Amino acid sequence: MQLRALALLTLRQKLGVNAIINQLPHWQFLPKQQLVVDSPAFEVLYGGAAGGGKSSLLVALAILYHRRALLLRRSFPDLERTLILRSLELYGNEHCYNASKHVWSFPDTNQRIEFGHIKDVNSMRQDFSGPEYDFIGFDELTQFTRDMYLFMLSRLRSALPGQRVRVVAGSNPGDIGNDWVIEHWAPWLLDGYPNPAKPGELRWFITDEHGQSREVDADHPDAVSRTFIPATLEDNPYLSEEYRRQLALLPEPWRLQLLYGRWQLGHDDDPYQVIPTAWLKQAQARWRPDDKQTLQPVVGIDPARGGRDKTVLIARYGNWIASPLKVSGRLTPDGQSVINLLLPLLHRGGRGVLDVIGLGAAVEDVGKAMQLPLACINISSPTALTDRSGKLKMINLRAWLYWRLREALDPEGPQPLALPMDAELFSELRAVRWEHTLRGIKIVDKDDIADRLGHSPNCADALALTMYEPPSPRGGTARVF
């Protein structure tokens, strides 16, 4: 990718000076890269397949159009051998580069281009809580968590009149962030999205009162624009046929992901994955919007108080699962706020199921005072319960609930569950693992799942709770240990 000298001269004159213009090579954007350059979207996802020139695009955007830019990779070794190396090749003036700080500074144009990596959320908040940028470029976005991406968006702003502010993320499918990226760019990437978008088409989104991204009309006062521009190996004539043959030799699903940009493939199942990915996809294919009929619901409640976690309620009507109700934990500081979310779901009957650990105890107190049909359980409690065959022992209620959920999703079962098309629920269920111990089946710790996902599996836990059935339901509040 190269930029024409005249275009570069014009752009840098707009920035104020052209002192180092003659030191820069003659470049020209690839056609798909040019679509990103010209797109007015605030958020752009670029790529899909390997070889589309993602890193070069980010490096070029930073120097041509922005005063304060930040280019990110998840790890420093990846940062050093991709974005930093590419900038040294393309910018052509190493005297302006501070290798110890990983920063380009151009005094004549008052530009600053930083390179950073994000090890985890805590280090991110420490390293980037103060700076402001008018451009952030993510290289390989699926290696980042959703929380990392959304936090860094808060760093985007500029007081300079006329300075454009934007984020561009380049990525291939796969890795830990595959599912949240699909959900964030659902109109372009999610199979079955009710109103799919064309490549490069602008759509507008807001964050609603529950902390969820929701598509709205372009004239909404709080809407920000988003788009996806796919790129494949064929879009980059500078790559060799040998590179294409190397990608073609990869095992699945990497071959289809990197060669053709297939987002929906995800990863191979872990041998200790509780619920096979194929079962989850079949459950989503069975789901229809109005299948709950007149059945009374069982509502799983996973409450959160403050922080980055969410309070999630999921209603199960027989074998039909409603879309999760997700609310930021900041909006549920006490038991009453959680009960207020539950009441509309029980207006025609049914019951709730709640884990009493943490905020659950406060929810139980309010539910008991209101005499609600609420089963309050300690999912860490040991149990003598087994799987459907009676052969596999479970070490606690949590293992039993998840195993019951596995059995309910078995497509060979009598009435397998139908799951809504929710990427967060899908990825969380796929992340749950089991271990075989001397005491029986154990589900891996919640913290372990959160480390891999980047957030707590609130949706998966809420759904698992719907599988609980009290031994002798009599109405009222049942506390089970």
C-alpha positions, 0 to 999 in steps of 0.5 A: 500500500502506498500513498501518492505524493501529491495527496500526501502533501495536501493532507499534511498541509491541511495539518499545518506543515510539510517539513518531512513530506519529502522523507515519506515514500510514495504510497497508494491505498488499496481499493478496500482500504480506500473505502475505510478512509472515505467512510464517515462511520465513527466505528469501522471494522475492517478485514475478515480474511487474512491479507487485507492490509489491516496493519498498513491501513492503521499506520497510514490513517494515524499519520495522514489524518490525525494529531493524537493517535493510538495503535493497539495490539493485545501483546507487546511482541505482536505490537513490535513485529507488526504495527511498530515495524510497519511504521518504521518501514512507512514513516521513513524518519526514525529520528522522530521515533522514541523506541523506549516509549514507543511513540512517534513525535513530529514537532513540525506537524504537532502529531503524536502517534503512540503504540500500546498493548493491553495485558488486562483490564486493570493495566488498561485502566492504569495506562490509559485513564488520562490520555485523549486521542482522536484516532484509535486503531485496534489490530486483531480486535478479536484478541481483545475483550468487549470491556477493553474495546468499550473502555478505550472508546471513552478515550476518543475526543478532540478539542481541535476544530475540524479534527475528525475522531474515529476508531478503526479495528482490523481483525480476522475471525476467531480468538476469544473475542469472536462472539462479542465482535459478531454481536457488536457488528450484528447487522453485517456478521450475525446469521439470521439478523432481522435487518442485515446490512450491506458491506460499508453501509452505515448503521446507527447505535446507542447504548440503552438504559440496560447498557446494551448496544441497540440499533436506532434511526440515524436521526436519534440524538445520541446515535453513533455510526458503525460499519463493516468493510470486508477484505480478503486476500484477493483484495491485496495484489501485493501478496503472493500466490504462495501465501494463499497456498499456505492459508489453504493448508491450514486445518479447519476452522482456521482455513475458512476463517483466514482465507475467506473470513468466515465469522460464524465458524468459531473455534473447535470445541474443547474436549471438556466443553459442557455443551457442544457448539453444534448443539447450541447452533441447533438450539438457535435454529429451533427458536421462533419468536412466539413459541412460549404460548401460555406456559408459565415461566421459570426465571433464572436470576443472576444479580450484580451490584455495580462494577462491570458485571450485569444483572441478567434475568432469563425466562424459560417457558417449557423448552423455549428460552426468552431473550436475556434481560440484561441490566448494568450492575450499576442500576441494581445496587440492592435487592429491590431493584432486582425484584423490580425487574423480576415482577413483570416476568411473573405477572401471569404466574411462574417462579424465579430461581436465585443463587443466594450468594452475594447480592442474592441474599438481599434479593431473597430478603425482598422476595420473602417479604413480598411472598414471591414464588422464589426458590433461593439456592446455594449453588455451591452446596454439595449434592447427591444428585446425578445426571439423567443416567444416574451414573455420573455424580455431581459435586454441587448444585452448580454442576447439576444445573449445568449438566441438566442444561446440557441434557436439555440441549441434547438434540436427541432429547424428547423436547430440546431447548430452543435458544434465542440468537444472543451472541453473549449467551452463546459465547458464555455457554460455549466457554463453560468447562467441566472436570472429572474429580473423585467426588464427581463432575465439577464445573470450572470456577466462574473466575476461570470462565471470566478470565477467558471471556473478559467478563463474568458468565452472567447469561449462562449462569442465569440460564442454568438456574432455570433448570432448577426444580424444587423437590416439593414446590408449595409456593412462597419462598423456598430456601434450599441448601 
